[in-house]
Amino acid sequence: MGSSSSKPAAGQSPSYVWKAPNPANRTIASPRSSPIGISQDVVESLQSSSETDTSRAQTLELAVQARVGSELRKLSEHESATLREAQEKLTSASPADDEEAAAAQQQPSRQTVSKEVEALRARLDKRKQLRPLPDSVDRARSDVVRCLVENDRRPLDCWLEVEAFKEEVRRLEKGWVDKVVS
């Protein structure tokens, strides 16, 4: 294995010869091809042909475009027929369908709904009134922030300040609930 080369040496003749099946019995030599029987007439017609690869490609492209065009026309005709059938079904619809269509028209449009939503938002914004926090709640919050800044590595040491802040918030919520309930 591997003792002989896979390609013939430069000076050696090819090991095969093409023979054309014609009366003249001409031979065509090809060093890098497999033996294939090709008539001399075919070889001559290929060599004398004015058709190039480009012209063949253009011809093929035109054929493909023509086929695509015909398929698109068929699809278009099919879709128009389907559309006509659907329109005929709609025109011959039952009266129950007409009642459903009338009910759908009575529903508010998108623009009407968005106007109503904007009006409700405006009313809600008028009702929102932020009141300033009482000093006791603000002071308790400041104490929690100060403690957390001072004890940034040990936030659990600020539990007293957090509890004081929670108590102030409870008092504020209780006052609001009492005011709303009474």
Buried (B, 14 or more C-beta within 10 A) or exposed (E): EEEEEEEEEEEEEEEEEBEBEEEEEEEEEEEEEEEEEBEBEEBEEEEEEEEEEEEEEEEEEEEEEEEEEEEEEEEEEEEEEEEEEEEEEEEEEEEEEEEEEEEEEEEEEEEEEEEEEEEEEEEEEEEEEEEEBEEBBEEBBEBBEEBBEEEEEEEEEBEEBBEBBEEBBEEBEEEEEEEEEE
